[in-house]
Amino acid sequence: MMLPLGYKKLLSIIIIPISVLFLPITSADTMDFDDFRDAQDQQDLQKMPSITQPPLYAGVYFDVNWGYAVRDWEYSQATQAYLRLAEGSTAGILFGPFSHGKGGFTLASALGYQWGQYIAAEVGAVRFPTMIYYVPAGVRVGQGSSARFRGWMSFIALKLNVPVVRGFYLFAKLGAGSIANSVKFEFIPIAGLPQRGDYWAPITAFGMQYYINWNWSLNLQYLFVPGFARRPLDGLIRKSPAPDSYLITLGISYKITY
């Protein structure tokens, strides 16, 4: 249907201004809605719980431990036999004084790798306290002379971790240690005696560990190392003796996580 020319001009005069009037309103409304939607998204994100970081169990760790080692030299029969031969005393003569004859402070360290939450392996070293024996009066060597007994241990062990509650773990270790003992006399022994006593021994340990965070932790550990008191069938002493060792230590550990 054809409209007269006058009607066309009239419609153009009415429609064009109306469309121009509504265009900015529509655009502004759309922008306001987008801004409102973005604000709502930000609020929703803030209300959402934070995503927990996955456990970082695997990594290389380093331990430093300090504590007390119980090593009873005074009542060790192997030590008594060794000292009597060294000083030339008989059973009727009392032994001289011992310094650290029951034990002393010790220092240990370990380097390990933890595969997961439960299993780790480590190598380490322990410095045992030095024991000093002083020769008594009435023996063939000079009174007051001394003998120093020193000991070190390097070890390798497997470690098993058991989670308890909120960062607390119980652990156990099983491994083998290479113990190096040495004796330094300030006198010439009456009998020819060995001044070294290296040997291998199984080691066992257990304790508790508390993780401050993924990297730092504290531990309390008990470690047992058997001593060396074996004598061959011919009765000759071929190694210097060492008593059983019971170590109680406190330590701090740092782990490099991946």
C-alpha beads as a LAMMPS data file, in Angstrom:
LAMMPS data file: protein, C-alpha beads

258 atoms
257 bonds

1 atom types
1 bond types

-500.0 500.0 xlo xhi
-500.0 500.0 ylo yhi
-500.0 500.0 zlo zhi

Masses

1 110.0

Atoms # bond

1 1 1 0.000 0.000 0.000
2 1 1 1.494 3.311 -1.030
3 1 1 1.375 6.193 1.419
4 1 1 1.012 9.716 0.201
5 1 1 4.141 11.790 0.329
6 1 1 2.814 13.889 3.157
7 1 1 2.326 10.902 5.427
8 1 1 5.896 9.724 4.806
9 1 1 7.318 13.056 5.883
10 1 1 5.149 13.035 8.973
11 1 1 6.328 9.534 10.052
12 1 1 9.966 10.459 9.521
13 1 1 9.532 13.540 11.682
14 1 1 8.031 11.407 14.527
15 1 1 10.112 8.156 14.414
16 1 1 13.669 9.493 13.911
17 1 1 13.752 11.728 17.018
18 1 1 12.219 8.953 19.141
19 1 1 14.853 6.427 18.034
20 1 1 17.634 8.925 18.680
21 1 1 16.167 9.591 22.133
22 1 1 16.102 5.900 23.168
23 1 1 19.505 4.850 21.847
24 1 1 21.626 6.376 24.617
25 1 1 19.170 5.160 27.253
26 1 1 19.427 1.587 26.006
27 1 1 23.238 1.731 25.856
28 1 1 23.500 3.200 29.345
29 1 1 21.136 0.590 30.729
30 1 1 23.231 -2.171 29.203
31 1 1 26.489 -0.833 30.680
32 1 1 24.914 -0.475 34.101
33 1 1 23.782 -4.084 34.015
34 1 1 27.276 -5.298 33.021
35 1 1 28.864 -3.357 35.867
36 1 1 26.304 -4.766 38.286
37 1 1 26.990 -8.293 37.069
38 1 1 30.766 -7.836 37.506
39 1 1 30.248 -6.556 41.026
40 1 1 28.082 -9.530 41.869
41 1 1 30.739 -11.894 40.508
42 1 1 33.379 -10.266 42.715
43 1 1 31.165 -10.611 45.771
44 1 1 30.500 -14.260 44.980
45 1 1 34.226 -14.926 44.652
46 1 1 34.888 -13.299 48.002
47 1 1 32.230 -15.435 49.633
48 1 1 33.645 -18.666 48.188
49 1 1 35.960 -20.683 50.534
50 1 1 39.664 -20.518 49.684
51 1 1 41.073 -23.516 47.823
52 1 1 43.345 -25.573 50.113
53 1 1 46.864 -26.137 48.824
54 1 1 47.524 -29.815 48.050
55 1 1 49.795 -31.624 50.551
56 1 1 53.497 -31.031 49.907
57 1 1 54.858 -34.222 51.443
58 1 1 57.605 -35.048 48.946
59 1 1 60.953 -33.343 49.336
60 1 1 64.503 -33.343 50.652
61 1 1 64.889 -32.578 54.354
62 1 1 67.709 -31.839 56.784
63 1 1 67.617 -32.564 60.546
64 1 1 69.754 -31.221 63.381
65 1 1 69.327 -32.943 66.765
66 1 1 70.798 -32.255 70.191
67 1 1 70.300 -34.222 73.368
68 1 1 71.697 -36.725 75.854
69 1 1 73.297 -40.128 75.270
70 1 1 73.251 -42.732 78.041
71 1 1 76.429 -44.876 77.712
72 1 1 77.339 -46.827 80.834
73 1 1 81.083 -47.361 80.592
74 1 1 81.527 -47.935 84.315
75 1 1 79.556 -51.197 84.491
76 1 1 80.472 -52.550 81.061
77 1 1 82.362 -55.804 81.601
78 1 1 84.137 -55.428 78.273
79 1 1 85.336 -51.947 79.282
80 1 1 86.488 -53.178 82.698
81 1 1 88.502 -56.011 81.157
82 1 1 90.061 -53.612 78.660
83 1 1 91.049 -51.072 81.344
84 1 1 92.569 -53.683 83.670
85 1 1 94.811 -54.914 80.879
86 1 1 95.751 -51.339 79.974
87 1 1 96.693 -50.201 83.506
88 1 1 97.948 -53.559 84.761
89 1 1 95.576 -53.728 87.709
90 1 1 94.093 -56.800 89.374
91 1 1 90.564 -57.595 90.464
92 1 1 91.248 -56.360 94.001
93 1 1 92.014 -52.792 92.921
94 1 1 89.143 -50.390 92.402
95 1 1 88.803 -48.546 89.164
96 1 1 89.707 -44.906 88.918
97 1 1 87.215 -42.081 88.301
98 1 1 85.275 -41.780 85.053
99 1 1 84.348 -38.510 83.370
100 1 1 81.102 -38.970 81.429
101 1 1 81.179 -42.601 82.495
102 1 1 77.374 -42.745 82.409
103 1 1 76.852 -40.616 79.319
104 1 1 76.825 -37.045 78.130
105 1 1 75.500 -34.601 75.594
106 1 1 75.356 -35.614 71.962
107 1 1 74.855 -34.012 68.556
108 1 1 73.342 -35.626 65.462
109 1 1 72.275 -34.666 61.948
110 1 1 70.484 -36.364 59.058
111 1 1 69.799 -35.768 55.373
112 1 1 66.772 -37.538 53.905
113 1 1 64.133 -37.711 51.223
114 1 1 60.401 -38.168 51.822
115 1 1 58.423 -39.809 49.006
116 1 1 54.928 -39.273 50.379
117 1 1 53.078 -38.874 53.611
118 1 1 54.311 -42.128 55.125
119 1 1 57.755 -43.189 53.882
120 1 1 61.187 -41.554 53.943
121 1 1 64.836 -42.632 53.885
122 1 1 67.815 -40.848 55.389
123 1 1 71.537 -40.919 56.044
124 1 1 73.114 -39.233 59.028
125 1 1 75.835 -38.972 61.622
126 1 1 76.016 -38.998 65.426
127 1 1 78.768 -37.738 67.668
128 1 1 78.892 -39.658 70.955
129 1 1 80.143 -37.976 74.138
130 1 1 83.817 -38.454 74.964
131 1 1 84.526 -40.577 78.053
132 1 1 87.739 -40.024 80.033
133 1 1 89.120 -42.611 82.446
134 1 1 91.696 -41.615 85.078
135 1 1 94.150 -44.213 86.352
136 1 1 93.928 -44.802 90.153
137 1 1 96.767 -45.217 92.635
138 1 1 98.342 -48.624 93.200
139 1 1 98.730 -49.682 89.566
140 1 1 101.809 -50.120 87.414
141 1 1 101.244 -47.007 85.336
142 1 1 101.335 -43.508 86.763
143 1 1 98.389 -42.314 88.842
144 1 1 96.328 -39.609 87.179
145 1 1 97.141 -40.685 83.645
146 1 1 94.083 -40.897 81.457
147 1 1 92.528 -42.686 78.500
148 1 1 90.032 -40.954 76.206
149 1 1 87.315 -42.953 74.471
150 1 1 85.740 -41.221 71.478
151 1 1 82.961 -42.429 69.206
152 1 1 81.160 -41.494 65.991
153 1 1 78.436 -43.171 63.988
154 1 1 77.244 -42.813 60.411
155 1 1 73.967 -44.498 59.535
156 1 1 71.327 -45.183 56.913
157 1 1 67.708 -45.788 57.874
158 1 1 64.176 -46.172 56.569
159 1 1 61.604 -43.936 58.258
160 1 1 57.888 -44.642 58.619
161 1 1 55.524 -41.740 59.471
162 1 1 52.041 -42.195 60.949
163 1 1 49.747 -39.122 61.139
164 1 1 48.004 -38.603 64.489
165 1 1 46.227 -35.223 64.556
166 1 1 46.723 -31.723 63.102
167 1 1 50.387 -31.776 62.197
168 1 1 51.476 -34.367 64.793
169 1 1 53.130 -37.539 63.517
170 1 1 54.575 -40.623 65.145
171 1 1 57.577 -42.139 63.386
172 1 1 59.836 -45.166 63.581
173 1 1 63.249 -45.808 62.029
174 1 1 65.090 -49.003 61.223
175 1 1 68.554 -49.084 59.742
176 1 1 72.248 -49.863 60.132
177 1 1 75.047 -47.847 61.641
178 1 1 78.796 -47.874 61.198
179 1 1 80.357 -47.042 64.567
180 1 1 83.929 -45.792 64.820
181 1 1 85.553 -45.929 68.270
182 1 1 89.015 -44.744 69.181
183 1 1 91.058 -44.730 72.387
184 1 1 93.897 -42.325 73.137
185 1 1 96.182 -43.289 76.032
186 1 1 98.296 -40.757 77.901
187 1 1 100.407 -43.666 79.107
188 1 1 101.889 -46.774 77.573
189 1 1 99.469 -49.684 78.155
190 1 1 100.888 -52.661 80.015
191 1 1 99.338 -55.071 77.518
192 1 1 99.294 -54.414 73.819
193 1 1 95.719 -53.328 73.137
194 1 1 93.900 -52.155 70.012
195 1 1 93.010 -48.479 70.064
196 1 1 90.262 -48.664 67.489
197 1 1 86.973 -50.554 67.470
198 1 1 85.003 -50.028 64.271
199 1 1 81.911 -52.193 63.833
200 1 1 78.430 -52.355 62.260
201 1 1 75.231 -52.553 64.295
202 1 1 71.469 -52.359 63.692
203 1 1 69.813 -49.149 64.878
204 1 1 66.219 -48.532 65.901
205 1 1 64.466 -45.285 66.734
206 1 1 61.014 -43.905 67.333
207 1 1 59.593 -40.529 68.240
208 1 1 57.131 -37.745 67.560
209 1 1 57.270 -34.964 64.971
210 1 1 55.248 -31.742 64.760
211 1 1 55.005 -29.861 61.466
212 1 1 54.862 -26.089 61.975
213 1 1 54.225 -25.683 58.242
214 1 1 55.094 -27.548 55.044
215 1 1 58.817 -26.775 55.513
216 1 1 59.649 -26.558 59.227
217 1 1 59.096 -29.213 61.884
218 1 1 60.209 -30.162 65.402
219 1 1 60.931 -33.692 66.607
220 1 1 61.557 -35.680 69.789
221 1 1 63.468 -38.926 69.185
222 1 1 64.717 -41.990 71.050
223 1 1 67.532 -43.950 69.348
224 1 1 69.145 -47.225 70.413
225 1 1 72.558 -48.418 69.216
226 1 1 73.979 -51.752 70.494
227 1 1 77.500 -51.641 71.873
228 1 1 80.464 -53.833 71.030
229 1 1 81.485 -56.387 73.656
230 1 1 82.275 -59.508 71.623
231 1 1 85.491 -61.394 72.254
232 1 1 86.768 -64.177 70.001
233 1 1 87.178 -67.737 71.234
234 1 1 90.908 -67.281 71.831
235 1 1 90.137 -64.517 74.357
236 1 1 92.281 -61.875 72.645
237 1 1 90.903 -58.326 72.431
238 1 1 91.085 -57.145 68.836
239 1 1 88.811 -54.109 69.064
240 1 1 88.274 -51.443 71.691
241 1 1 84.948 -51.860 73.495
242 1 1 81.843 -49.663 73.376
243 1 1 78.747 -49.801 75.606
244 1 1 75.127 -49.756 74.472
245 1 1 73.928 -46.260 73.586
246 1 1 70.507 -44.784 74.348
247 1 1 69.997 -41.355 72.789
248 1 1 67.170 -38.947 73.585
249 1 1 67.259 -35.860 71.373
250 1 1 65.288 -32.799 70.372
251 1 1 65.608 -31.616 66.817
252 1 1 64.530 -29.176 64.150
253 1 1 64.026 -30.085 60.508
254 1 1 63.720 -28.137 57.251
255 1 1 62.246 -29.729 54.132
256 1 1 62.561 -28.445 50.572
257 1 1 59.186 -29.245 49.009
258 1 1 58.350 -29.551 45.315

Bonds

1 1 1 2
2 1 2 3
3 1 3 4
4 1 4 5
5 1 5 6
6 1 6 7
7 1 7 8
8 1 8 9
9 1 9 10
10 1 10 11
11 1 11 12
12 1 12 13
13 1 13 14
14 1 14 15
15 1 15 16
16 1 16 17
17 1 17 18
18 1 18 19
19 1 19 20
20 1 20 21
21 1 21 22
22 1 22 23
23 1 23 24
24 1 24 25
25 1 25 26
26 1 26 27
27 1 27 28
28 1 28 29
29 1 29 30
30 1 30 31
31 1 31 32
32 1 32 33
33 1 33 34
34 1 34 35
35 1 35 36
36 1 36 37
37 1 37 38
38 1 38 39
39 1 39 40
40 1 40 41
41 1 41 42
42 1 42 43
43 1 43 44
44 1 44 45
45 1 45 46
46 1 46 47
47 1 47 48
48 1 48 49
49 1 49 50
50 1 50 51
51 1 51 52
52 1 52 53
53 1 53 54
54 1 54 55
55 1 55 56
56 1 56 57
57 1 57 58
58 1 58 59
59 1 59 60
60 1 60 61
61 1 61 62
62 1 62 63
63 1 63 64
64 1 64 65
65 1 65 66
66 1 66 67
67 1 67 68
68 1 68 69
69 1 69 70
70 1 70 71
71 1 71 72
72 1 72 73
73 1 73 74
74 1 74 75
75 1 75 76
76 1 76 77
77 1 77 78
78 1 78 79
79 1 79 80
80 1 80 81
81 1 81 82
82 1 82 83
83 1 83 84
84 1 84 85
85 1 85 86
86 1 86 87
87 1 87 88
88 1 88 89
89 1 89 90
90 1 90 91
91 1 91 92
92 1 92 93
93 1 93 94
94 1 94 95
95 1 95 96
96 1 96 97
97 1 97 98
98 1 98 99
99 1 99 100
100 1 100 101
101 1 101 102
102 1 102 103
103 1 103 104
104 1 104 105
105 1 105 106
106 1 106 107
107 1 107 108
108 1 108 109
109 1 109 110
110 1 110 111
111 1 111 112
112 1 112 113
113 1 113 114
114 1 114 115
115 1 115 116
116 1 116 117
117 1 117 118
118 1 118 119
119 1 119 120
120 1 120 121
121 1 121 122
122 1 122 123
123 1 123 124
124 1 124 125
125 1 125 126
126 1 126 127
127 1 127 128
128 1 128 129
129 1 129 130
130 1 130 131
131 1 131 132
132 1 132 133
133 1 133 134
134 1 134 135
135 1 135 136
136 1 136 137
137 1 137 138
138 1 138 139
139 1 139 140
140 1 140 141
141 1 141 142
142 1 142 143
143 1 143 144
144 1 144 145
145 1 145 146
146 1 146 147
147 1 147 148
148 1 148 149
149 1 149 150
150 1 150 151
151 1 151 152
152 1 152 153
153 1 153 154
154 1 154 155
155 1 155 156
156 1 156 157
157 1 157 158
158 1 158 159
159 1 159 160
160 1 160 161
161 1 161 162
162 1 162 163
163 1 163 164
164 1 164 165
165 1 165 166
166 1 166 167
167 1 167 168
168 1 168 169
169 1 169 170
170 1 170 171
171 1 171 172
172 1 172 173
173 1 173 174
174 1 174 175
175 1 175 176
176 1 176 177
177 1 177 178
178 1 178 179
179 1 179 180
180 1 180 181
181 1 181 182
182 1 182 183
183 1 183 184
184 1 184 185
185 1 185 186
186 1 186 187
187 1 187 188
188 1 188 189
189 1 189 190
190 1 190 191
191 1 191 192
192 1 192 193
193 1 193 194
194 1 194 195
195 1 195 196
196 1 196 197
197 1 197 198
198 1 198 199
199 1 199 200
200 1 200 201
201 1 201 202
202 1 202 203
203 1 203 204
204 1 204 205
205 1 205 206
206 1 206 207
207 1 207 208
208 1 208 209
209 1 209 210
210 1 210 211
211 1 211 212
212 1 212 213
213 1 213 214
214 1 214 215
215 1 215 216
216 1 216 217
217 1 217 218
218 1 218 219
219 1 219 220
220 1 220 221
221 1 221 222
222 1 222 223
223 1 223 224
224 1 224 225
225 1 225 226
226 1 226 227
227 1 227 228
228 1 228 229
229 1 229 230
230 1 230 231
231 1 231 232
232 1 232 233
233 1 233 234
234 1 234 235
235 1 235 236
236 1 236 237
237 1 237 238
238 1 238 239
239 1 239 240
240 1 240 241
241 1 241 242
242 1 242 243
243 1 243 244
244 1 244 245
245 1 245 246
246 1 246 247
247 1 247 248
248 1 248 249
249 1 249 250
250 1 250 251
251 1 251 252
252 1 252 253
253 1 253 254
254 1 254 255
255 1 255 256
256 1 256 257
257 1 257 258
